[in-house]
Amino acid sequence: MFSFFKFLQNFLKDLKKKKGLWFTILAVLSISGIFLSLYILTSLTDNVSRDVYNNIANNYVKNYKNRVFKKEESYKKIIIALESNKTFINNIDNNEIALVEEKINDFNEKFKKTGFETVHLKFYPVLNQVNQYRNSVNSVITTKSKIFGIEVLQDGIFYVYLEPIMKDGVLVGILELKDELHNQKKEYLRDDVVFLFLLEERMLNQLSIKTRNGKYREVVDTLHVEELKYDGQFFSKIIDLGKDGLKEMLEVGYSVDETYFRASYKVSDINGNVIGLIVFGETVDGSRAFVNIVHNMTKTVTTVALGLVISILLFMF
């Protein structure tokens, strides 16, 4: 061991005598150290950015699920209030459809006045039923169990709550509460968040010709948007992503550029079939701190790293 240190000491003395070689080695070691430090710093920044972006994207999805859960709970409370109206239930039991429809219209007017202006109530009679209803309503009639979820109907895309009305253990009718999915956009706007729903192409045929013709346009691959109801600048950026960019966003869970941070969530309908994609977004220079801080941090580190590299190159030459 002593011999090794003595050899190293003599080697360094010889190097110092050869000043050109000595400074060259010092320069190479210094430059290598700087590049290694920059690599570590950039890697750490990228890792922090990914963690923050992932957390924000996950929070968007959790927030959306909570909103949908609260929507279901609010519908349930409305139905309970309706079921406590004995006159209304007796009219249903006696198959007095005209009186029932009159009450339904009254309830819809009350919804508008009490802040539920986008919620619509409908009644499906089952006593002496003549017409066959859509699959979801028929399923409730068969199972006598409530259903809640998204449905693509002829007049649009809705959150739908279907509740069987029982009287003395007998099914006497079905009550439906529904609210158009596009109305979620208003709720998110209050939080400075962009909400976008993209519908799968195969679901377009579920809409009536009047509802879909001239209103939907292709965004990417098989996804379409009802363009007049959403932010054109926001979904045009998704068009710019292209098929590969969209695929990457779905795999990673988010995407970010100079304008927007985006998070995505695949949406299933009341039957469990994937019918489209919800995209949440915010501007990177907006008031939401984390996206702005991380975006600026990434740009700053990149700029500093580039500046140091240029300085080193100028020093060398």
TAPEGI-V764607 format. One record per backbone hydrogen bond with DSSP energy under -0.5 kcal/mol. CO is the residue of the C=O (numbers start at 1). NH is the residue of the N-H. If there is no record, write none. Layout:
co->(CO CO)
nh->(NH NH)
This chain:
co->(1 2 3 4 5 6 7 8 9 10 11 12 13 14 15 17 18 19 20 21 22 23 24 25 26 27 28 29 30 31 32 33 34 35 36 37 38 39 40 41 42 43 44 45 46 47 48 49 50 51 52 53 54 55 56 57 58 59 60 61 62 63 64 65 66 67 68 69 70 71 72 73 74 75 76 77 78 79 80 82 84 85 86 87 88 89 90 91 92 95 96 97 98 99 100 101 102 103 104 105 106 107 108 109 110 111 112 116 120 122 123 124 126 134 135 136 137 138 139 140 147 149 150 151 151 153 154 156 157 158 158 159 160 161 162 163 164 165 165 167 170 172 172 173 174 175 176 177 178 179 180 181 182 183 183 184 185 186 188 188 189 194 196 198 199 200 201 203 204 208 209 212 212 215 217 220 222 223 223 224 225 225 226 227 230 231 232 233 234 235 236 237 238 239 241 242 243 244 245 246 247 248 249 253 255 259 260 261 262 263 265 267 267 269 273 275 276 277 278 279 280 281 282 283 287 288 289 290 291 292 293 294 295 296 297 298 299 300 301 302 303 304 305 306 307 308 309 310 311 312 313)
nh->(5 6 7 8 9 10 11 12 13 14 15 16 17 18 22 19 22 23 24 25 26 27 28 29 30 31 32 33 34 35 36 37 38 39 40 41 42 43 44 45 46 47 48 49 50 51 52 53 54 55 56 57 58 59 60 61 62 63 64 65 66 67 68 69 70 71 72 73 74 75 76 77 78 79 80 81 82 83 84 85 86 89 90 91 92 93 94 96 95 97 100 101 102 103 104 105 106 107 108 109 110 111 112 113 114 116 115 119 178 176 125 174 129 138 139 140 141 142 143 144 162 160 270 153 158 156 208 153 181 151 160 179 149 177 147 175 166 172 173 170 167 126 127 165 124 163 122 161 120 159 183 184 185 186 187 188 189 190 191 193 192 281 279 277 224 203 204 206 207 212 213 215 216 227 225 223 201 219 220 199 217 227 229 230 232 235 236 237 238 239 240 241 242 242 245 246 247 248 249 250 251 252 253 264 262 284 257 282 255 280 278 275 276 272 269 200 267 198 265 196 263 194 261 286 289 292 293 294 295 296 297 298 299 300 301 302 303 304 305 306 307 308 309 310 311 312 313 314 315 316 317)
